[in-house]
Amino acid sequence: MAGTRSVRAGRRTVEVHRPDKVLFPGEGSAKEYTKADLVAYYREVAPYMLPHLRGRPLMLERYPDGLGGPRFMQKNVQDHDPEWIRRVEVSKEGGTVVHPVCDDTATLVYLADKACLTLHRWLSRVSRDGRVDRPDRLVFDLDPSGDDFEPVREAARLLGELRLPSALMTTGSRGLHVVVPLDGRHDFDEVREFAKAVADTLTEAHPERLTTAARRKDRGDRLYLDIQRNAYAQTSVAPFSVRAKPGAPVATPLTWEQLDDPGLGPRRWTVADAVEQARTDPWEGLLRRGRALGPARRRLNALRG
């Protein structure tokens, strides 16, 4: 497993260390994947993934020894990271954090070389004046109580009935994300308040199926409608990120029509076929047309009577 391999990534060449190191051991029917496989996937998916990453602070989920080893959640840029990686300093309680930002293919390949399996992104971009407090995404995380995917489909359809412009994404783990594009005029508190109102409305209408209980023991068999990502300094898994699960499943955008596919599940796509799905452009530019929350609030208020 010793040695390095030079990988061309855009205008740069990135050194990949120990490319034959196994990051995803083959278990049962799951295929084995090496660091070279991870790098190749991120290099190929970069044209489709980078628009969802540019300008956003990241948190990196790293497994230097593969799935069987320890996990590191990294926010800060490290001293030995190359100077060409973009950085953004953001406020936190008691100080600041300097996050990496992935604006190009070379950064994506470099992070894969660091065994960063999953990229978790902020729901806001860095503005021209350096602010990061205006989200342009709202995320509902549909987290089922078990392996049955039908409750996830049902919850997604209930959100769809609110007529919010929204897009679907498998999480690569348990459920789906429903992603709503915003125009960036609202702060995190306003967005979170709206998300909570939506979640409360749906759970009040369907208390036997949905819950907003954060503690697992309070959920029973109900699907958890999670809005916790919609807050300052919180992150959500980025589209086309690989998840730390056997077989290297990928968090993958899909169309609303694909929701009806009987073969759909949270780990439907892996590094083997997620790029094929990406090429279909399942979101068709929807997320470039962010909306204000005013009309959605009025519809929600009408529903609540």
Secondary structure, DSSP 8 states (H G I E B T S, - for coil): --SEEEEEETTEEEEEESTT-EEE---TT---EEHHHHHHHHHHHHHHHGGGTTT-BEEEEE-TT-TTS--EEE-S--TTS-TTSEEEEEEETTEEEEEEE--SHHHHHHHHHTTEEEEEE-SB---TTS----BSEEEEEEE-SSS-SHHHHHHHHHHHTTT---EEEE-SSSSEEEEEEB-S-S-HHHHHHHHHHHHHHHHHH-TTTEE--SSGGGTTTSEEEE-TTSSTT--EE-TT-B-SSTT-BB--EE-TGGGG-TT--TT--BTTTHHHHHHT-TTTTGGGS-B-SHHHHHHHHHHH-
